[in-house]
Amino acid sequence: MDNLALVGIIAAFVVYFIIMIAVGFFYMNKNKSASDYILGGRKLHHFVSAMSAEASDMSGWLLLGLPGVAYLTGFSSAGWTAIGLAIGTYLNWKLVAKRLRIFTHKAHDSITIPEFFKNRFGDKKATISAISSLFIIIFFIVYTASQFAAGGKLFHSIFGIDYTVAMLIGAAIVIIYTFVGGFRAVCITDTIQACLMFFALILIPIIALVMLSGDAALASFDPMMLSPFHEFNPATQAFEFISIFTIVSGLAWAFGYFGQPHILPRFMAIEKPEAIPRARRIAMVWVIISMAAAIFIGLVGQIFFSTPLADSETVFIDMTGGTLGIIPFVAGIVYCGILGAIMSTASSQMLAASSSISQDLYKTFFRKKASDKEVLLISKFAVLLVAAIAFTLALDPNSSVFGIVSFAWAGFGASFGSVILVGLFWKRMNWQGALAGIIGGGVTACVWYFVVEGIFGNPLYEMVPGVIVSLLCIFIVTKITTPPSKEVTDLYDEYKKDLGDQRT
């Protein structure tokens, strides 16, 4: 890369970083309480809610992991996962969003998922809050590590600088605006980043195809790469039928949406529940087009690069350099779109983990009379703690963004997804059943990932057995234990009444 091109790309990054940090400082003095810092005072515009939810959802996985899988194996694995995610996005907005917005407000204005569990099920000892907080902290540290790793890969690929230094640069920017600005700053920056991601995903494959038009390389593309039932095996250099387990595993990603603590607060924070259908339509358009474009990039990469890439997850980065190398500033903007995907998720995850530490552990168990100012301060420093641990875990440059994200996604889907979904629809569910569902699902996902897959390979996504065990635990334990108290059932009836009023 020549000096002029380098200056153009760096200029784009500098502008981007200044905007992100400026947003953080703009909202710094607007956070008067822990509720403001953690949930933005429930004043989120429906457009910001939709864009922020999807940007924090997709992460660097959308621009690195998904195109990488499509480039390596073809449409099948990436396609079934994308279909599952599209279904999950719709169902989450349709079945959960409005109900969660109303119920969390009704349940003593719960501002975190663990606090909602405690208030929804009348858990006086806050056992559910403690256990769910620990799951959030553990899985989000892993999840955030994957985003830092993606950032390291991005800067290393573009500038050739050391992976650790590259990762430190990206992490520092995220930490600054999250630490300073809190939830509203995170959501506004997410919205900007979602627009950048969308622009980048649409622009690059179009330019690549224009450059390839009339090229003999187009004739070399194997149509089998488009098959939903075959995938390329790099080990045998041949296409093989995918198993039913691959299809089920891909579709199972849908269930993960119901339990993601960095996505659900966007529902809880939206200003008016009546605006949720509009937000859902915006989210669905963004998700379907973006995922289709990401897969398309991976497939086009098969033709665009004459020499196989050393790391399939850099296909989008390398294609950007190959298509926009002559317009460095524009290339830099696209790179910022990739970085935006990474930063939007990392910031949301750090904020969710820090809120669990401050609100659900510190205030609930150690300082019950802690002031809002004290909880706010603890939340900010918890951001630094989570970031430091995640950074340490991400030091391995060979870590797979797709692999890490898929594990964390399954962990939350299996431990929280069932509890959220059943808890919103089943009045009889009690705190014992909720606790059993969280522990049963989370532990099963971990055992399947670390033990079963280690022995038998990767026959089935850990989400599937985790969710099955979680649902069984919820229903069996709820049925054999004491029904919830009148206080809990009355709260549920009030929520249903409010939900009915919203529908009329």
C-alpha positions as CSV (number, residue, x, y, z in Angstrom):
1,M,0.0,0.0,0.0
2,D,1.5,3.4,-1.0
3,N,1.7,6.3,1.3
4,L,-1.1,8.3,-0.5
5,A,-3.5,5.4,-0.1
6,L,-2.5,4.9,3.5
7,V,-3.2,8.6,4.2
8,G,-6.7,8.3,2.6
9,I,-7.7,5.3,4.6
10,I,-6.3,6.7,7.9
11,A,-8.2,9.9,7.3
12,A,-11.5,8.0,7.0
13,F,-10.7,6.2,10.3
14,V,-9.8,9.4,12.1
15,V,-13.1,11.0,11.0
16,Y,-15.0,7.9,12.1
17,F,-13.2,7.7,15.5
18,I,-13.8,11.4,16.2
19,I,-17.6,11.0,15.5
20,M,-17.8,7.9,17.7
21,I,-16.0,9.6,20.6
22,A,-17.9,12.8,20.2
23,V,-21.2,10.9,20.5
24,G,-20.0,9.4,23.7
25,F,-19.1,12.8,25.2
26,F,-22.3,14.3,24.0
27,Y,-24.3,11.9,26.1
28,M,-21.9,11.9,29.1
29,N,-23.8,14.6,31.0
30,K,-27.2,13.2,30.1
31,N,-26.7,10.1,32.3
32,K,-28.1,11.3,35.6
33,S,-28.9,7.8,37.0
34,A,-28.0,4.2,36.6
35,S,-31.2,3.7,34.6
36,D,-30.1,6.4,32.1
37,Y,-26.7,4.8,31.8
38,I,-28.0,1.2,31.4
39,L,-31.3,1.7,29.6
40,G,-31.4,5.3,28.3
41,G,-34.4,6.2,30.5
42,R,-36.7,4.2,28.1
43,K,-36.7,7.0,25.5
44,L,-35.3,5.2,22.5
45,H,-36.8,6.2,19.1
46,H,-38.1,3.2,17.1
47,F,-35.7,3.7,14.2
48,V,-32.7,3.9,16.6
49,S,-34.1,0.8,18.4
50,A,-34.3,-1.2,15.2
51,M,-30.9,-0.2,13.8
52,S,-29.2,-0.5,17.1
53,A,-30.7,-4.0,17.8
54,E,-29.5,-5.3,14.4
55,A,-26.1,-3.7,14.5
56,S,-25.3,-5.0,18.0
57,D,-26.8,-8.4,16.9
58,M,-24.8,-9.0,13.8
59,S,-21.3,-7.9,15.0
60,G,-18.1,-8.6,13.1
61,W,-19.6,-12.0,12.4
62,L,-21.7,-10.5,9.6
63,L,-18.8,-9.0,7.7
64,L,-16.0,-11.5,8.6
65,G,-17.5,-14.8,9.8
66,L,-20.5,-15.2,7.5
67,P,-18.7,-14.2,4.2
68,G,-15.8,-16.4,5.4
69,V,-18.0,-19.5,5.7
70,A,-19.6,-18.9,2.3
71,Y,-16.2,-18.4,0.7
72,L,-14.9,-21.6,2.2
73,T,-17.8,-24.0,1.8
74,G,-20.4,-22.4,-0.4
75,F,-24.0,-21.3,0.3
76,S,-25.2,-24.2,2.4
77,S,-23.9,-23.7,5.9
78,A,-23.9,-19.9,5.7
79,G,-27.3,-19.9,4.0
80,W,-29.1,-22.1,6.5
81,T,-27.6,-20.1,9.4
82,A,-28.8,-16.8,7.7
83,I,-32.3,-18.3,7.2
84,G,-32.4,-19.2,10.9
85,L,-31.3,-15.7,11.9
86,A,-33.9,-14.0,9.6
87,I,-36.6,-16.2,11.2
88,G,-35.3,-15.5,14.7
89,T,-35.2,-11.8,14.0
90,Y,-38.8,-11.7,13.0
91,L,-40.1,-13.9,15.8
92,N,-38.1,-11.9,18.4
93,W,-39.7,-8.6,17.3
94,K,-43.1,-10.2,16.8
95,L,-43.4,-12.4,20.0
96,V,-41.0,-10.8,22.5
97,A,-40.4,-7.1,21.8
98,K,-43.7,-5.5,22.9
99,R,-44.3,-8.0,25.7
100,L,-40.9,-7.5,27.2
101,R,-41.2,-3.7,26.9
102,I,-44.5,-3.7,28.8
103,F,-43.6,-6.5,31.3
104,T,-40.2,-5.1,32.3
105,H,-41.8,-1.7,33.0
106,K,-44.6,-3.3,34.9
107,A,-42.2,-5.5,36.9
108,H,-40.9,-2.7,39.1
109,D,-39.2,-0.9,36.2
110,S,-36.6,-3.7,35.7
111,I,-33.7,-2.3,33.7
112,T,-31.7,-5.5,33.2
113,I,-32.6,-9.0,32.2
114,P,-31.5,-10.6,35.6
115,E,-33.5,-8.0,37.5
116,F,-36.5,-8.8,35.3
117,F,-36.2,-12.5,36.1
118,K,-36.1,-11.7,39.8
119,N,-39.1,-9.4,39.7
120,R,-41.1,-11.5,37.2
121,F,-40.9,-14.7,39.2
122,G,-40.9,-13.2,42.7
123,D,-37.4,-14.5,43.6
124,K,-37.0,-12.9,47.1
125,K,-33.4,-14.2,47.5
126,A,-32.4,-13.0,44.0
127,T,-30.9,-16.5,43.2
128,I,-32.0,-16.2,39.6
129,S,-30.5,-12.7,39.4
130,A,-27.1,-14.0,40.6
131,I,-26.9,-17.1,38.4
132,S,-28.1,-15.3,35.3
133,S,-25.6,-12.4,36.0
134,L,-22.8,-14.9,36.1
135,F,-23.8,-16.4,32.8
136,I,-24.0,-13.0,31.3
137,I,-20.6,-12.0,32.5
138,I,-19.0,-15.3,31.4
139,F,-20.6,-15.5,27.9
140,F,-20.2,-11.8,27.2
141,I,-16.5,-11.8,28.1
142,V,-16.1,-14.6,25.5
143,Y,-18.4,-12.8,23.0
144,T,-16.6,-9.5,23.5
145,A,-13.3,-11.3,23.0
146,S,-14.5,-12.4,19.6
147,Q,-15.2,-8.8,18.6
148,F,-11.7,-7.6,19.7
149,A,-10.2,-10.5,17.7
150,A,-12.2,-9.3,14.7
151,G,-10.9,-5.8,15.1
152,G,-7.4,-7.1,15.4
153,K,-7.8,-9.0,12.1
154,L,-9.1,-5.9,10.4
155,F,-6.3,-3.6,11.3
156,H,-3.7,-6.3,10.8
157,S,-5.0,-7.0,7.3
158,I,-5.3,-3.3,6.3
159,F,-2.1,-1.9,7.8
160,G,0.0,-4.9,8.4
161,I,0.6,-3.9,12.0
162,D,1.0,-6.3,14.9
163,Y,-2.2,-8.2,15.8
164,T,-2.1,-7.2,19.5
165,V,-1.4,-3.6,18.8
166,A,-4.2,-3.6,16.1
167,M,-6.6,-5.1,18.6
168,L,-5.7,-2.6,21.2
169,I,-6.5,0.4,18.9
170,G,-10.0,-0.9,18.1
171,A,-10.7,-1.9,21.7
172,A,-9.6,1.5,23.1
173,I,-12.1,3.4,20.9
174,V,-15.0,1.2,22.0
175,I,-14.1,1.5,25.6
176,I,-13.9,5.3,25.5
177,Y,-17.4,6.0,24.1
178,T,-19.1,3.1,26.1
179,F,-17.4,4.2,29.3
180,V,-18.3,7.9,28.8
181,G,-21.7,7.8,27.1
182,G,-23.5,4.7,28.2
183,F,-26.6,3.2,26.6
184,R,-27.8,6.1,24.5
185,A,-24.3,6.7,23.1
186,V,-24.0,3.0,22.3
187,C,-27.4,3.0,20.5
188,I,-26.7,6.2,18.5
189,T,-23.3,4.9,17.4
190,D,-24.9,1.5,16.6
191,T,-27.3,3.3,14.3
192,I,-24.4,5.1,12.5
193,Q,-22.5,1.8,12.3
194,A,-25.6,0.0,10.9
195,C,-25.8,2.5,8.1
196,L,-22.1,2.1,7.3
197,M,-22.4,-1.7,7.4
198,F,-25.3,-1.6,5.0
199,F,-23.5,0.7,2.6
200,A,-20.3,-1.5,2.7
201,L,-22.2,-4.8,2.1
202,I,-24.1,-3.4,-0.9
203,L,-21.2,-1.5,-2.5
204,I,-18.4,-4.0,-2.5
205,P,-19.9,-7.0,-4.3
206,I,-21.4,-4.8,-7.0
207,I,-18.1,-3.2,-7.8
208,A,-16.4,-6.7,-7.7
209,L,-18.9,-8.0,-10.2
210,V,-18.5,-5.0,-12.5
211,M,-14.7,-5.6,-12.4
212,L,-15.2,-9.2,-13.3
213,S,-17.7,-8.7,-16.1
214,G,-16.4,-10.4,-19.2
215,D,-13.6,-12.0,-17.2
216,A,-12.9,-15.7,-18.0
217,A,-12.8,-16.3,-14.3
218,L,-16.6,-16.1,-14.2
219,A,-16.7,-19.4,-16.1
220,S,-14.7,-21.1,-13.5
221,F,-17.3,-20.6,-10.8
222,D,-18.7,-24.0,-9.7
223,P,-22.6,-23.8,-9.5
224,M,-22.4,-26.3,-6.7
225,M,-21.3,-23.4,-4.5
226,L,-24.9,-22.2,-4.7
227,S,-26.5,-25.5,-3.6
228,P,-28.3,-25.4,-0.3
229,F,-27.7,-29.1,0.2
230,H,-24.0,-29.5,-0.7
231,E,-20.9,-27.9,0.8
232,F,-17.3,-27.9,-0.2
233,N,-15.0,-29.8,2.0
234,P,-11.5,-28.2,2.0
235,A,-9.9,-31.4,3.3
236,T,-11.1,-33.6,0.4
237,Q,-11.4,-30.8,-2.1
238,A,-14.8,-32.1,-3.1
239,F,-18.5,-31.2,-2.6
240,E,-20.4,-33.4,-0.2
241,F,-24.1,-33.7,0.8
242,I,-24.8,-31.8,4.0
243,S,-26.4,-33.7,6.8
244,I,-29.8,-33.0,8.3
245,F,-27.9,-31.9,11.4
246,T,-26.3,-29.0,9.5
247,I,-29.7,-27.8,8.4
248,V,-31.2,-28.1,11.9
249,S,-28.1,-26.5,13.4
250,G,-28.4,-23.5,11.0
251,L,-32.1,-23.0,11.7
252,A,-31.5,-23.4,15.5
253,W,-29.7,-20.0,15.4
254,A,-33.2,-18.5,15.4
255,F,-33.9,-19.5,19.0
256,G,-30.8,-17.7,20.2
257,Y,-32.5,-14.4,19.6
258,F,-34.9,-14.8,22.5
259,G,-32.1,-14.8,25.1
260,Q,-29.5,-12.2,24.0
261,P,-29.0,-9.7,26.8
262,H,-27.4,-7.1,24.4
263,I,-30.4,-7.2,22.0
264,L,-33.3,-7.4,24.4
265,P,-32.6,-4.0,26.1
266,R,-33.4,-2.3,22.8
267,F,-36.9,-3.6,23.2
268,M,-37.1,-2.6,26.8
269,A,-35.8,0.9,26.0
270,I,-38.1,1.8,23.1
271,E,-40.1,4.9,23.9
272,K,-43.6,3.7,22.9
273,P,-44.6,0.0,22.6
274,E,-47.0,1.0,19.8
275,A,-43.9,1.9,17.6
276,I,-42.5,-1.7,17.7
277,P,-44.3,-2.8,14.5
278,R,-42.6,0.0,12.6
279,A,-39.2,-0.9,14.2
280,R,-39.8,-4.6,13.2
281,R,-40.2,-3.7,9.5
282,I,-37.1,-1.6,9.5
283,A,-35.1,-4.4,11.2
284,M,-36.3,-7.1,8.8
285,V,-35.4,-5.1,5.7
286,W,-31.9,-4.4,7.1
287,V,-31.3,-8.0,8.2
288,I,-32.5,-9.8,5.0
289,I,-30.5,-7.5,2.6
290,S,-27.4,-7.4,4.8
291,M,-27.1,-11.2,5.3
292,A,-27.8,-11.9,1.6
293,A,-25.1,-9.4,0.6
294,A,-22.6,-10.9,3.2
295,I,-23.1,-14.4,1.7
296,F,-22.9,-13.1,-1.8
297,I,-19.5,-11.5,-0.9
298,G,-18.1,-14.9,0.1
299,L,-19.3,-16.5,-3.1
300,V,-18.0,-13.7,-5.3
301,G,-14.7,-14.1,-3.5
302,Q,-14.3,-17.5,-5.0
303,I,-14.0,-15.9,-8.4
304,F,-12.4,-12.6,-7.4
305,F,-9.3,-14.1,-5.9
306,S,-7.2,-16.3,-8.1
307,T,-5.1,-17.5,-5.2
308,P,-6.9,-19.0,-2.2
309,L,-6.9,-16.7,0.9
310,A,-4.9,-17.8,3.9
311,D,-7.7,-16.8,6.2
312,S,-11.2,-17.1,4.8
313,E,-12.6,-14.6,7.3
314,T,-10.6,-11.7,5.6
315,V,-12.4,-12.1,2.3
316,F,-14.4,-8.9,2.7
317,I,-11.4,-7.0,3.9
318,D,-9.3,-8.2,1.0
319,M,-12.1,-7.6,-1.6
320,T,-12.4,-4.1,-0.4
321,G,-8.8,-3.4,-1.0
322,G,-9.0,-5.1,-4.4
323,T,-12.0,-3.0,-5.5
324,L,-11.5,0.4,-3.9
325,G,-7.7,0.6,-3.7
326,I,-7.7,3.5,-6.2
327,I,-10.1,5.5,-4.0
328,P,-8.5,5.2,-0.5
329,F,-10.9,7.4,1.4
330,V,-13.9,5.5,0.2
331,A,-12.1,2.2,0.9
332,G,-11.5,3.6,4.4
333,I,-15.2,4.3,4.9
334,V,-16.0,0.7,3.9
335,Y,-13.4,-0.5,6.4
336,C,-15.1,1.7,9.0
337,G,-18.3,-0.2,8.2
338,I,-16.5,-3.5,9.1
339,L,-15.1,-1.9,12.2
340,G,-18.6,-0.6,13.0
341,A,-20.0,-4.1,13.0
342,I,-17.4,-5.1,15.5
343,M,-17.6,-2.0,17.7
344,S,-21.4,-2.0,17.9
345,T,-21.6,-5.4,19.3
346,A,-18.6,-5.1,21.6
347,S,-20.0,-1.9,23.2
348,S,-23.4,-3.4,23.7
349,Q,-21.9,-6.5,25.3
350,M,-19.6,-4.6,27.6
351,L,-22.5,-2.5,28.7
352,A,-24.8,-5.5,29.4
353,A,-22.0,-7.3,31.3
354,S,-21.2,-4.2,33.3
355,S,-24.8,-3.6,34.2
356,S,-25.0,-7.2,35.5
357,I,-22.0,-6.5,37.7
358,S,-23.2,-3.2,39.1
359,Q,-27.0,-3.6,39.2
360,D,-27.5,-7.3,39.6
361,L,-24.6,-8.3,41.8
362,Y,-23.1,-5.2,43.5
363,K,-26.4,-3.5,44.4
364,T,-28.4,-6.6,45.0
365,F,-25.9,-8.5,47.2
366,F,-23.2,-6.1,48.4
367,R,-24.7,-2.6,48.7
368,K,-28.4,-2.8,48.7
369,K,-28.6,0.9,49.7
370,A,-26.1,2.1,47.1
371,S,-27.1,5.4,45.5
372,D,-27.7,5.8,41.8
373,K,-24.4,7.8,41.6
374,E,-22.5,4.9,43.2
375,V,-24.1,2.3,40.9
376,L,-23.4,4.5,37.9
377,L,-19.7,4.7,38.9
378,I,-19.5,0.9,39.4
379,S,-21.1,0.4,36.0
380,K,-18.4,2.5,34.3
381,F,-15.5,0.7,35.9
382,A,-17.1,-2.7,35.3
383,V,-16.9,-1.8,31.5
384,L,-13.1,-1.5,32.0
385,L,-12.9,-4.8,33.8
386,V,-14.9,-6.7,31.2
387,A,-12.9,-5.2,28.4
388,A,-9.6,-6.1,30.1
389,I,-10.5,-9.7,30.5
390,A,-11.9,-10.0,27.0
391,F,-8.8,-8.4,25.5
392,T,-6.7,-11.0,27.3
393,L,-8.8,-13.9,25.9
394,A,-8.5,-12.5,22.4
395,L,-4.7,-12.4,22.2
396,D,-4.7,-15.6,20.1
397,P,-4.7,-14.3,16.4
398,N,-5.8,-17.7,15.1
399,S,-9.1,-17.5,17.0
400,S,-12.2,-18.0,14.8
401,V,-14.8,-15.2,15.0
402,F,-17.5,-17.4,13.7
403,G,-16.7,-20.2,16.2
404,I,-16.5,-17.9,19.3
405,V,-19.7,-16.1,18.4
406,S,-21.6,-19.3,17.7
407,F,-20.7,-20.7,21.1
408,A,-21.7,-17.5,23.0
409,W,-24.9,-17.2,21.0
410,A,-25.9,-20.8,21.9
411,G,-25.0,-20.2,25.5
412,F,-27.5,-17.3,25.8
413,G,-30.1,-18.9,23.7
414,A,-30.1,-22.1,25.7
415,S,-29.9,-20.5,29.2
416,F,-32.1,-17.4,28.7
417,G,-34.1,-17.9,25.5
418,S,-36.5,-20.5,27.0
419,V,-37.0,-18.6,30.2
420,I,-37.8,-15.3,28.4
421,L,-40.2,-16.9,26.0
422,V,-42.0,-19.2,28.4
423,G,-42.1,-16.5,31.1
424,L,-43.9,-14.1,28.8
425,F,-46.6,-16.5,27.9
426,W,-47.1,-18.9,30.9
427,K,-48.6,-17.5,34.0
428,R,-47.9,-20.7,36.1
429,M,-44.1,-20.6,35.6
430,N,-42.3,-20.1,38.9
431,W,-38.8,-19.1,40.0
432,Q,-37.7,-22.7,40.5
433,G,-38.6,-23.6,36.9
434,A,-36.8,-20.4,35.6
435,L,-33.7,-21.2,37.6
436,A,-33.7,-24.8,36.4
437,G,-34.1,-23.7,32.8
438,I,-31.2,-21.2,33.0
439,I,-28.8,-23.7,34.6
440,G,-29.9,-26.7,32.6
441,G,-29.7,-25.0,29.3
442,G,-26.4,-23.2,29.9
443,V,-24.6,-26.2,31.4
444,T,-25.9,-28.5,28.6
445,A,-24.6,-26.0,25.9
446,C,-21.2,-25.9,27.6
447,V,-20.9,-29.6,28.0
448,W,-21.9,-30.3,24.5
449,Y,-19.4,-27.8,23.1
450,F,-16.4,-28.8,25.2
451,V,-17.1,-32.5,25.7
452,V,-19.4,-34.0,23.2
453,E,-18.1,-32.1,20.2
454,G,-14.5,-32.9,21.4
455,I,-15.3,-36.7,21.2
456,F,-17.7,-36.9,18.3
457,G,-16.8,-33.8,16.3
458,N,-19.5,-31.3,15.5
459,P,-22.6,-33.4,14.8
460,L,-25.2,-30.8,16.1
461,Y,-25.1,-27.2,17.2
462,E,-25.0,-27.0,21.0
463,M,-28.1,-24.7,20.9
464,V,-30.4,-27.7,20.0
465,P,-29.7,-29.9,23.1
466,G,-29.3,-26.9,25.3
467,V,-32.8,-25.5,24.4
468,I,-34.4,-29.0,24.7
469,V,-33.0,-29.5,28.2
470,S,-33.9,-26.0,29.2
471,L,-37.5,-26.3,28.2
472,L,-37.8,-29.7,29.9
473,C,-36.3,-28.3,33.1
474,I,-38.7,-25.4,33.0
475,F,-41.9,-27.4,32.6
476,I,-40.9,-30.4,34.8
477,V,-39.6,-28.3,37.8
478,T,-42.4,-25.8,37.6
479,K,-45.0,-28.6,37.7
480,I,-43.5,-30.4,40.7
481,T,-42.9,-27.3,42.8
482,T,-45.1,-24.8,44.5
483,P,-47.2,-22.5,42.3
484,P,-46.1,-18.9,42.2
485,S,-47.5,-16.5,44.8
486,K,-50.5,-14.3,44.4
487,E,-48.3,-11.3,44.1
488,V,-46.5,-12.9,41.1
489,T,-49.7,-14.0,39.4
490,D,-51.3,-10.6,40.0
491,L,-48.3,-8.9,38.4
492,Y,-48.7,-11.2,35.4
493,D,-52.4,-10.3,35.1
494,E,-51.6,-6.6,35.2
495,Y,-49.0,-7.1,32.4
496,K,-51.6,-9.0,30.3
497,K,-54.1,-6.3,30.8
498,D,-51.6,-3.6,29.7
499,L,-50.7,-5.7,26.7
500,G,-54.4,-6.0,25.8
501,D,-54.8,-2.3,26.1
502,Q,-51.9,-1.7,23.8
503,R,-53.5,-3.9,21.1
504,T,-56.8,-2.0,21.1
